[in-house]
């Protein structure tokens, strides 16, 4: 197996992380899961208008990859990467207002989900035409290289989105110019209702990196430390000036494409098999077995998260909806009369 074709090394992942780091990762995994459970409840109550897209089964990919980044690095989350936004420092009240489309949200009530960014936190807003995020983030990587900042730029794409033109054009451009860019394919088995076996014939989507002369790494996306290590290796490579890395995270979308999708097309046996590897419980059990957590600490973490979410939910519900005139602001260039 060549260096380009290798899978992420599995020997003692996260060995250089301290106990506090591991407990922080545990917190973000639990927070992501609880936050999305709260969003599902609000959606069913009619408090959220529009779609709700959750990352159940994908939490380790978002949290593990973002945890490997530095504050200076650029991140463009996808719609199942709430965990990455939380690790990057998005305030929970602000996020809840965004999901409830309040007037004080980052998009001023125009939208929900992760369609927003922050210069302060070096995040770029998600683009609904998902592949379009790739050339935009590649552009950010080019800018960082020109500045000599040492920062890297990371974004995500699904297994279905890896077949569109922006994926190939963006990745090829990043490779040719050896840009500090990382692309993670969230291979969660389905592009909406289309299974992977009907999407491509290659055995590994990571091998698409080979075509562009860059490393293609496949990793167990239910193991948060394996994702962290693969991303950390990619950031080190990028900072050395060795160019981009393609990472394929093998995981499973444990809910529908959105909450409006009952995902009845997924075989029950398949869901049961993947549920046994559910990433949040898997990591929690690992820390319990290693003595880095105990039952009392788990309960305390859950209570802390519940209190934070209760506060954010009430804050968002009490926040005003946007004024109708706000719908046209920030959309068009201001006229001379303005």
Steps between C-alpha positions, in 0.01 A plus 500: 500500500644837399521804724218659302274197538559437867220499758532714808727336755302336777778446757400666826314798352492807721799380704640852528168647620468555873205391717351849492512502120321165489233622739452813286448283194246298699321822596475619140370163382232499769416866439459441126269206556291676765480822298364310200252309714377839622470622140294193408265571789463865401440399138220263603348778710490724194754743643746447213389587149687326220725197512689349790804293402668303776832321529393192696776249424729769356588687821852355521588626154404859577641518854817302434599697192429843648687410820816458292482857372649817644318829552669649191377219273202549268202267535197462272251265670237303314140455616593197717799669662342679795767338718773671298332839540478444876867401526592810298325711762158590358298628801214268590246783541599636159464159338159442656380839373629405158309171494184679617553777239486782753570861412816503712646192331813520280282505186243735658220247466550443127605141542558215742760223523872575460473751215712756679864573570719705729817693416588496868488119514628447143190314389331521161128450456366182348373518142191289434642389165747306709780446253529876455656515847810324365632766257409774750702329774781428253501875432537560873795257505659691211456827689662355813793372294548840338493662844750249636277458805564128550125445523317216328146491360266203549158413365275197456300329228267200498548179306247620243661841463838344426383434143421857399728730303590739783649209696741407222581851382559630850710204609711508184565875538602452864733215403670682212572805715583291811252692710448445875160342444322203658187342357304247704250274329226405744419160353180432691372234258218700339472809281148583612338166408765375254730235652872515432491184287295694243727806507848380405691186407832570673565319827619808691407860443835586661665364185368799309786689659744278311378642171618843611829388651403558862451269799163331528438377854212279610403509867239348732257788536344355816834533685548864594869456579570331168338797323699738718830329418433491126412869501797590717734319260341692212544836675867427567552406137323816384701727731823349366398611153433148373152577375148367552365174639177316422349313796212256464315449827294180497190548711122470487217752495274365776204725419337617178653749262295751698235463767240501220650174371401178678797314338288188449731414209778402743495128593424447869789255537740762367388758754531247781853405396614863490319586823734259678787734397318825584789749547390692810429193713808330358732777616325538835538128569866521405565775755304313767703186438826697519397666827504847344129540575265358759122477510469809720703708252282384212187606688658834588590559134146418388353734762738779398405457134128494580532826693693665215241388245208604720650846524567523125155372410321747724722783381417418137128459564495837679692668216301695241433381150658710227322805365362432148722770349805306619438244225642739238795626705841352433372335184545772238767770466374824653374762258624859498177604671577266791 
